Amino acid sequence: QDGITIYHGDCREVLPSLSGVDLVFADPPYGVGLVYESHNDSTLIDQEWLTLCRALSPVVFVTPGYVNIYRYPAADYLLVRVDETAQSPGRISWMNKWEPILVYGKPAGRLPWDVIYTASQSERSRVPLDHPCPKPIRLLKAILGSFGCTFAVDPFMGSGTTLRAAKDLGIAAVGIEIEE
């Protein structure tokens, strides 16, 4: 609907069928032992999905969680999201007031910022599902809106924040989620 498509499945199976993507935003499972309906989040921390994303799009944004930053290859850029409403160490023991964002590739134009301030607690009420780590809509609107993006993909769609931001900005987007 309105340029937004959702796939229920494993991103490693869906990503090869896509083309024309100019930005990927990925918030992969953090590998902290959360058990979902169909998988354990630790099983998805691998490099296959990242390799597929990098082949699909000239720029890939990844929020790995600060405990996983060492598991990923060196990024071309490093951004930081600061949650102005979080009380360190955060609402969950493995979360923090800040979050790294790895950027692979060269975004169109230059990065307009290296720190993005959000207020996820006030935005949390907009998340329709009980998701353990939803991203704030302000973060996704900043990323999607800053680089002339026309077609974005979120391989770990979760609660759908990337798709909501894309729809609000008039950008076509695909979300892939393994959990129905």
PyMOL commands that set and color helices and strands:
alter all, ss='L'
color gray80, all
select helices_A, chain A and resi 11-17+41-44+48-56+69-71+120-126+137-145+161-169
alter helices_A, ss='H'
color red, helices_A
select strands_A, chain A and resi 4-8+23-26+59-62+77-83+98-105+115-118+151-154+172-177
alter strands_A, ss='S'
color yellow, strands_A
deselect
rebuild
show_as cartoon
